[in-house]
Amino acid sequence: MKLTIIKNMNFKIILLILGLIFFIKPVFSYDIMIDPTRNGIKHNNKGIDYMKNGYYPQAIKEFQIAIELNPNMETTGIYYDNMGICYMKLGVYKMAINCFELAIKQNPMCFLYYQHLVEGFKKEKILEKKIVQYQQKIKNNYLNTIIVALILIEKGKIAEGKKMLVEFVQNEPKIYISQSIKQYLKNNFQY
């Protein structure tokens, strides 16, 4: 009789364990998915908060995390640009330039990234070198006209740079970046 009771208890324990394994949903379920886009935005926003308060190394770390979560998205350009701004504030201009170039690569239709890149060239004191490089690159990518024009304006050759931007807008009126260039010309020059 004792043997039968022990067998029944073992059987009940085994059923209880199986029930727990198969019928009760675990607390840490695989149904919970990490949304890299949403988390990237959260890290970007946290980085912006750090940046506003002057905590640039912490901000850079947050932007790096956002980039790691979303390495090949249009929004990644924003994260690179923000990181570049932090490097500019820290006086690490080569790193800033690298970030701005990566931002342009991610989203070549954002005029602000071109402006930041040329500002980095100016701080690094390499405008002369870069204008030659980018003039040669115009044949391969017409968007390099924007960089050359902004460098000319930065060097004080305003009429020449403005003319290049106006021609760019006339040649490419339907692309997204042309609207930003028009606004830049209106805000800074008689256009």
Backbone as CSV, one residue per row, in Angstrom:
resi,resn,N_x,N_y,N_z,CA_x,CA_y,CA_z,C_x,C_y,C_z
1,MET,0.807,-1.181,0.000,0.000,0.000,0.000,0.864,1.266,0.000
2,LYS,1.909,1.255,0.834,2.817,2.393,0.875,3.419,2.639,-0.506
3,LEU,3.758,1.591,-1.188,4.360,1.683,-2.517,3.406,2.347,-3.508
4,THR,2.147,2.032,-3.429,1.137,2.620,-4.321,0.992,4.114,-4.038
5,ILE,0.985,4.512,-2.779,0.874,5.931,-2.407,2.091,6.693,-2.915
6,ILE,3.267,6.147,-2.753,4.496,6.795,-3.233,4.456,6.933,-4.745
7,LYS,4.006,5.877,-5.452,3.917,5.940,-6.916,2.918,7.015,-7.337
8,ASN,1.783,7.097,-6.648,0.774,8.114,-6.969,1.309,9.521,-6.710
9,MET,2.064,9.691,-5.611,2.655,11.000,-5.299,3.684,11.386,-6.346
10,ASN,4.525,10.427,-6.730,5.518,10.706,-7.780,4.843,11.084,-9.089
11,PHE,3.757,10.352,-9.410,3.021,10.625,-10.636,2.412,12.032,-10.587
12,LYS,1.870,12.429,-9.433,1.277,13.767,-9.268,2.347,14.855,-9.360
13,ILE,3.485,14.596,-8.794,4.587,15.566,-8.857,5.057,15.742,-10.296
14,ILE,5.174,14.625,-11.003,5.600,14.690,-12.409,4.566,15.466,-13.228
15,LEU,3.280,15.209,-13.003,2.220,15.950,-13.711,2.286,17.445,-13.377
16,LEU,2.514,17.760,-12.123,2.621,19.157,-11.707,3.791,19.844,-12.410
17,ILE,4.918,19.192,-12.459,6.107,19.753,-13.119,5.845,19.947,-14.614
18,LEU,5.255,18.942,-15.250,4.938,19.060,-16.675,3.950,20.193,-16.930
19,GLY,2.985,20.320,-16.040,2.019,21.415,-16.163,2.693,22.770,-16.067
20,LEU,3.615,22.900,-15.131,4.356,24.150,-14.984,5.198,24.454,-16.221
21,ILE,5.789,23.428,-16.790,6.655,23.623,-17.950,5.849,24.001,-19.189
22,PHE,4.744,23.308,-19.440,4.042,23.462,-20.715,2.834,24.397,-20.683
23,PHE,2.237,24.590,-19.555,0.977,25.319,-19.547,1.043,26.706,-18.918
24,ILE,2.052,26.967,-18.159,2.185,28.290,-17.551,3.217,29.064,-18.355
25,LYS,2.820,30.251,-18.776,3.709,31.088,-19.578,4.841,31.606,-18.690
26,PRO,6.066,31.435,-19.134,7.186,31.918,-18.313,7.200,33.439,-18.238
27,VAL,7.800,33.956,-17.183,7.900,35.399,-16.989,8.747,36.022,-18.091
28,PHE,9.860,35.411,-18.437,10.731,35.911,-19.480,10.398,35.185,-20.776
29,SER,9.455,35.717,-21.490,8.970,35.069,-22.698,9.748,35.555,-23.914
30,TYR,9.836,34.695,-24.904,10.466,35.083,-26.155,9.531,35.927,-27.005
31,ASP,8.291,36.116,-26.515,7.350,36.960,-27.240,7.760,38.428,-27.168
32,ILE,8.544,38.797,-26.167,8.987,40.173,-26.011,10.157,40.400,-26.956
33,MET,9.954,41.266,-27.933,11.001,41.536,-28.914,11.598,42.917,-28.651
34,ILE,12.867,43.028,-28.848,13.541,44.311,-28.721,13.361,45.049,-30.034
35,ASP,12.887,46.259,-29.964,12.703,47.094,-31.143,13.927,48.002,-31.274
36,PRO,14.866,47.654,-32.167,16.094,48.449,-32.257,15.851,49.896,-32.670
37,THR,14.844,50.135,-33.484,14.566,51.506,-33.911,14.130,52.343,-32.723
38,ARG,13.174,51.827,-31.973,12.680,52.567,-30.807,13.794,52.759,-29.774
39,ASN,14.573,51.712,-29.529,15.673,51.828,-28.569,16.756,52.776,-29.074
40,GLY,16.997,52.781,-30.390,17.961,53.722,-30.967,17.529,55.155,-30.737
41,ILE,16.249,55.412,-30.920,15.715,56.761,-30.693,15.849,57.148,-29.226
42,LYS,15.595,56.190,-28.330,15.734,56.471,-26.895,17.179,56.845,-26.552
43,HIS,18.129,56.084,-27.108,19.541,56.399,-26.830,19.936,57.733,-27.461
44,ASN,19.423,58.023,-28.645,19.696,59.316,-29.270,19.168,60.448,-28.387
45,ASN,17.939,60.308,-27.905,17.357,61.350,-27.052,18.132,61.520,-25.751
46,LYS,18.589,60.403,-25.204,19.409,60.473,-23.985,20.729,61.188,-24.295
47,GLY,21.301,60.883,-25.468,22.527,61.561,-25.887,22.317,63.053,-26.059
48,ILE,21.187,63.433,-26.620,20.880,64.860,-26.788,20.787,65.546,-25.426
49,ASP,20.173,64.878,-24.462,20.097,65.453,-23.110,21.495,65.656,-22.528
50,TYR,22.348,64.638,-22.672,23.729,64.788,-22.200,24.423,65.940,-22.925
51,MET,24.214,66.020,-24.236,24.860,67.054,-25.043,24.423,68.449,-24.583
52,LYS,23.146,68.625,-24.332,22.618,69.923,-23.878,23.252,70.350,-22.560
53,ASN,23.598,69.370,-21.737,24.188,69.667,-20.427,25.716,69.664,-20.439
54,GLY,26.289,69.510,-21.627,27.750,69.575,-21.749,28.481,68.290,-21.419
55,TYR,27.773,67.182,-21.295,28.392,65.886,-21.006,28.658,65.161,-22.330
56,TYR,29.640,65.653,-23.060,29.872,65.172,-24.426,30.343,63.722,-24.510
57,PRO,31.265,63.270,-23.648,31.655,61.850,-23.740,30.476,60.896,-23.496
58,GLN,29.611,61.243,-22.533,28.446,60.404,-22.271,27.484,60.449,-23.460
59,ALA,27.341,61.624,-24.052,26.472,61.764,-25.221,26.993,60.917,-26.379
60,ILE,28.290,60.963,-26.600,28.902,60.179,-27.680,28.608,58.696,-27.478
61,LYS,28.710,58.232,-26.248,28.437,56.817,-25.960,26.992,56.467,-26.310
62,GLU,26.060,57.336,-25.977,24.653,57.083,-26.296,24.427,57.054,-27.812
63,PHE,25.082,57.961,-28.541,24.935,57.977,-29.996,25.555,56.719,-30.612
64,GLN,26.669,56.263,-30.024,27.283,55.023,-30.513,26.330,53.830,-30.340
65,ILE,25.654,53.784,-29.216,24.690,52.698,-28.979,23.547,52.780,-29.993
66,ALA,23.060,53.990,-30.233,21.974,54.169,-31.206,22.415,53.694,-32.595
67,ILE,23.666,53.983,-32.955,24.203,53.555,-34.255,24.322,52.036,-34.303
68,GLU,24.805,51.437,-33.225,24.935,49.971,-33.183,23.581,49.291,-33.324
69,LEU,22.545,49.895,-32.764,21.208,49.322,-32.864,20.615,49.475,-34.267
70,ASN,20.999,50.546,-34.953,20.445,50.856,-36.279,21.570,51.247,-37.229
71,PRO,22.416,50.317,-37.617,23.612,50.687,-38.385,23.359,51.163,-39.810
72,ASN,22.258,50.789,-40.426,22.058,51.125,-41.838,20.691,51.725,-42.111
73,MET,20.320,52.702,-41.333,19.029,53.346,-41.539,19.247,54.828,-41.796
74,GLU,18.278,55.457,-42.381,18.388,56.885,-42.658,18.578,57.676,-41.368
75,THR,17.894,57.257,-40.306,18.021,57.956,-39.025,19.424,57.845,-38.439
76,THR,20.177,56.863,-38.876,21.542,56.702,-38.388,22.372,57.938,-38.718
77,GLY,22.038,58.599,-39.817,22.717,59.848,-40.162,22.576,60.883,-39.060
78,ILE,21.415,60.945,-38.453,21.181,61.881,-37.347,22.109,61.548,-36.182
79,TYR,22.233,60.260,-35.895,23.071,59.844,-34.764,24.544,60.192,-35.028
80,TYR,24.992,59.943,-36.257,26.368,60.309,-36.605,26.567,61.819,-36.521
81,ASP,25.604,62.573,-37.018,25.725,64.031,-36.973,25.794,64.529,-35.538
82,ASN,24.922,64.005,-34.690,24.946,64.405,-33.272,26.287,64.068,-32.622
83,MET,26.808,62.892,-32.950,28.106,62.500,-32.401,29.194,63.444,-32.914
84,GLY,29.120,63.817,-34.185,30.087,64.758,-34.752,30.048,66.104,-34.050
85,ILE,28.855,66.566,-33.728,28.721,67.840,-33.014,29.421,67.751,-31.656
86,CYS,29.269,66.623,-30.979,29.948,66.440,-29.683,31.462,66.489,-29.853
87,TYR,31.969,65.788,-30.871,33.413,65.818,-31.111,33.887,67.236,-31.428
88,MET,33.083,68.001,-32.148,33.436,69.402,-32.431,33.567,70.179,-31.130
89,LYS,32.604,69.977,-30.227,32.629,70.679,-28.930,33.866,70.286,-28.117
90,LEU,34.309,69.041,-28.295,35.502,68.575,-27.571,36.799,68.966,-28.281
91,GLY,36.686,69.522,-29.492,37.873,69.923,-30.252,38.561,68.762,-30.959
92,VAL,37.873,67.651,-31.116,38.426,66.483,-31.804,37.853,66.492,-33.225
93,TYR,38.443,67.370,-34.051,37.856,67.691,-35.350,37.941,66.548,-36.357
94,LYS,38.994,65.761,-36.319,39.097,64.633,-37.255,37.969,63.628,-37.019
95,MET,37.679,63.349,-35.770,36.585,62.433,-35.452,35.246,63.048,-35.867
96,ALA,35.111,64.352,-35.656,33.880,65.042,-36.054,33.681,64.944,-37.560
97,ILE,34.744,65.198,-38.314,34.680,65.123,-39.776,34.271,63.718,-40.210
98,ASN,34.866,62.729,-39.597,34.514,61.343,-39.915,33.020,61.092,-39.674
99,CYS,32.512,61.580,-38.564,31.088,61.409,-38.246,30.199,62.110,-39.275
100,PHE,30.576,63.325,-39.660,29.765,64.062,-40.630,29.786,63.380,-41.999
101,GLU,30.938,62.836,-42.372,31.016,62.094,-43.645,30.124,60.856,-43.603
102,LEU,30.105,60.175,-42.461,29.241,59.000,-42.314,27.762,59.396,-42.306
103,ALA,27.463,60.554,-41.720,26.079,61.047,-41.731,25.619,61.294,-43.162
104,ILE,26.481,61.918,-43.963,26.152,62.182,-45.365,25.990,60.875,-46.131
105,LYS,26.829,59.921,-45.824,26.724,58.620,-46.492,25.377,57.961,-46.176
106,GLN,24.925,58.074,-44.932,23.649,57.488,-44.532,22.462,58.229,-45.151
107,ASN,22.568,59.547,-45.195,21.460,60.354,-45.731,22.034,61.559,-46.477
108,PRO,22.319,61.395,-47.760,22.929,62.480,-48.529,21.975,63.629,-48.846
109,MET,20.736,63.546,-48.429,19.767,64.604,-48.719,19.589,65.591,-47.576
110,CYS,20.447,65.530,-46.571,20.353,66.462,-45.445,21.432,67.532,-45.578
111,PHE,21.017,68.728,-45.925,21.935,69.837,-46.157,22.734,70.196,-44.904
112,LEU,22.122,70.059,-43.755,22.791,70.390,-42.492,24.081,69.582,-42.305
113,TYR,24.085,68.336,-42.724,25.281,67.498,-42.591,26.436,68.075,-43.405
114,TYR,26.153,68.607,-44.580,27.178,69.217,-45.428,27.739,70.468,-44.746
115,GLN,26.851,71.248,-44.152,27.298,72.441,-43.445,28.213,72.072,-42.278
116,HIS,27.827,71.069,-41.530,28.655,70.629,-40.396,30.012,70.101,-40.880
117,LEU,30.000,69.359,-41.988,31.252,68.821,-42.527,32.212,69.947,-42.888
118,VAL,31.723,70.957,-43.565,32.582,72.077,-43.965,33.051,72.857,-42.738
119,GLU,32.204,72.959,-41.737,32.625,73.596,-40.484,33.775,72.807,-39.849
120,GLY,33.693,71.493,-39.908,34.781,70.641,-39.402,36.064,70.848,-40.190
121,PHE,35.953,70.954,-41.519,37.129,71.237,-42.356,37.773,72.556,-41.944
122,LYS,36.921,73.545,-41.683,37.437,74.867,-41.285,38.182,74.773,-39.950
123,LYS,37.579,74.098,-38.983,38.215,73.975,-37.662,39.526,73.194,-37.743
124,GLU,39.565,72.195,-38.631,40.764,71.382,-38.802,41.795,72.087,-39.704
125,LYS,41.370,73.223,-40.274,42.223,74.037,-41.158,42.661,73.254,-42.406
126,ILE,41.673,72.591,-43.042,41.977,71.810,-44.243,41.048,72.177,-45.411
127,LEU,40.552,73.412,-45.409,39.652,73.834,-46.484,40.313,73.740,-47.855
128,GLU,41.562,74.210,-47.952,42.273,74.196,-49.249,42.426,72.770,-49.773
129,LYS,42.835,71.896,-48.920,43.038,70.497,-49.310,41.717,69.862,-49.742
130,LYS,40.660,70.122,-48.990,39.374,69.489,-49.252,38.690,70.033,-50.500
131,ILE,38.876,71.305,-50.791,38.226,71.838,-51.989,38.770,71.163,-53.238
132,VAL,40.069,70.915,-53.248,40.684,70.227,-54.395,40.126,68.811,-54.510
133,GLN,40.064,68.099,-53.380,39.545,66.724,-53.388,38.098,66.667,-53.877
134,TYR,37.272,67.543,-53.366,35.856,67.487,-53.706,35.558,68.021,-55.102
135,GLN,36.381,68.920,-55.602,36.205,69.360,-56.988,36.416,68.185,-57.939
136,GLN,37.370,67.339,-57.604,37.632,66.159,-58.437,36.516,65.114,-58.304
137,LYS,35.839,65.102,-57.181,34.791,64.113,-56.926,33.432,64.495,-57.521
138,ILE,33.269,65.727,-57.976,31.980,66.169,-58.514,31.547,65.303,-59.689
139,LYS,32.504,64.878,-60.511,32.167,64.046,-61.667,31.495,62.740,-61.244
140,ASN,31.934,62.171,-60.145,31.383,60.903,-59.658,30.096,61.081,-58.860
141,ASN,29.941,62.231,-58.217,28.761,62.471,-57.380,28.472,63.968,-57.387
142,TYR,27.392,64.318,-58.062,27.043,65.737,-58.219,26.774,66.418,-56.881
143,LEU,26.416,65.675,-55.855,26.179,66.257,-54.534,27.443,66.883,-53.932
144,ASN,28.606,66.483,-54.424,29.855,67.090,-53.942,29.949,68.563,-54.328
145,THR,29.118,69.000,-55.268,29.026,70.419,-55.623,28.671,71.232,-54.384
146,ILE,27.821,70.683,-53.556,27.382,71.382,-52.337,28.573,71.649,-51.428
147,ILE,29.418,70.655,-51.258,30.589,70.807,-50.377,31.533,71.847,-50.947
148,VAL,31.799,71.781,-52.240,32.698,72.748,-52.876,32.131,74.153,-52.719
149,ALA,30.831,74.315,-52.958,30.205,75.634,-52.835,30.311,76.168,-51.405
150,LEU,30.044,75.324,-50.427,30.125,75.760,-49.027,31.560,76.104,-48.620
151,ILE,32.520,75.365,-49.145,33.925,75.687,-48.854,34.278,77.045,-49.455
152,LEU,33.841,77.284,-50.683,34.094,78.587,-51.320,33.498,79.720,-50.483
153,ILE,32.287,79.543,-50.029,31.646,80.567,-49.191,32.438,80.760,-47.901
154,GLU,32.872,79.671,-47.304,33.654,79.743,-46.058,34.980,80.461,-46.271
155,LYS,35.550,80.294,-47.449,36.830,80.943,-47.763,36.657,82.406,-48.189
156,GLY,35.423,82.892,-48.223,35.170,84.284,-48.588,34.846,84.492,-50.062
157,LYS,34.808,83.442,-50.823,34.439,83.532,-52.243,32.931,83.310,-52.350
158,ILE,32.219,84.260,-51.767,30.782,84.118,-51.589,30.041,84.061,-52.917
159,ALA,30.350,84.964,-53.824,29.628,85.001,-55.110,29.802,83.684,-55.868
160,GLU,31.012,83.160,-55.867,31.289,81.916,-56.584,30.557,80.719,-55.939
161,GLY,30.591,80.662,-54.633,29.910,79.584,-53.918,28.405,79.672,-54.067
162,LYS,27.889,80.891,-53.949,26.444,81.106,-54.112,26.003,80.704,-55.518
163,LYS,26.793,81.070,-56.502,26.474,80.733,-57.900,26.392,79.208,-58.077
164,MET,27.332,78.495,-57.477,27.317,77.029,-57.577,26.055,76.441,-56.948
165,LEU,25.646,76.988,-55.791,24.440,76.478,-55.134,23.189,76.789,-55.952
166,VAL,23.133,77.986,-56.523,21.990,78.359,-57.362,21.917,77.433,-58.573
167,GLU,23.056,77.174,-59.204,23.090,76.264,-60.356,22.686,74.848,-59.950
168,PHE,23.117,74.439,-58.787,22.742,73.109,-58.300,21.225,73.007,-58.192
169,VAL,20.611,74.004,-57.568,19.157,74.000,-57.382,18.443,74.038,-58.735
170,GLN,18.970,74.806,-59.669,18.352,74.882,-61.000,18.477,73.551,-61.744
171,ASN,19.618,72.880,-61.581,19.830,71.591,-62.255,19.088,70.439,-61.578
172,GLU,18.871,70.551,-60.280,18.245,69.472,-59.500,17.078,70.023,-58.671
173,PRO,16.070,70.618,-59.318,15.009,71.278,-58.536,14.089,70.322,-57.781
174,LYS,14.031,69.075,-58.197,13.053,68.164,-57.607,13.596,67.297,-56.478
175,ILE,14.891,67.329,-56.238,15.391,66.489,-55.156,15.202,67.214,-53.820
176,TYR,15.063,66.439,-52.808,14.719,66.933,-51.473,15.698,68.003,-50.965
177,ILE,16.971,67.800,-51.175,17.977,68.716,-50.619,17.903,70.106,-51.242
178,SER,17.376,70.194,-52.449,17.296,71.490,-53.127,16.455,72.490,-52.340
179,GLN,15.406,72.026,-51.684,14.568,72.917,-50.878,15.359,73.500,-49.704
180,SER,16.193,72.694,-49.078,17.014,73.171,-47.962,18.056,74.176,-48.453
181,ILE,18.602,73.934,-49.618,19.586,74.863,-50.182,18.913,76.196,-50.506
182,LYS,17.714,76.156,-51.065,16.973,77.391,-51.351,16.759,78.193,-50.071
183,GLN,16.374,77.491,-49.008,16.155,78.162,-47.730,17.449,78.767,-47.201
184,TYR,18.546,78.058,-47.336,19.862,78.564,-46.927,20.205,79.829,-47.721
185,LEU,19.972,79.791,-49.027,20.265,80.956,-49.867,19.391,82.143,-49.480
186,LYS,18.116,81.902,-49.175,17.215,82.982,-48.759,17.647,83.579,-47.429
187,ASN,18.060,82.709,-46.504,18.433,83.189,-45.166,19.759,83.929,-45.147
188,ASN,20.666,83.605,-46.053,22.019,84.156,-45.993,22.378,85.121,-47.128
189,PHE,21.624,85.077,-48.198,21.951,85.886,-49.375,20.651,86.384,-49.996
190,GLN,20.763,87.319,-50.888,19.589,87.745,-51.643,19.335,86.709,-52.722
191,TYR,18.270,85.985,-52.560,17.938,84.926,-53.512,16.479,84.999,-53.857
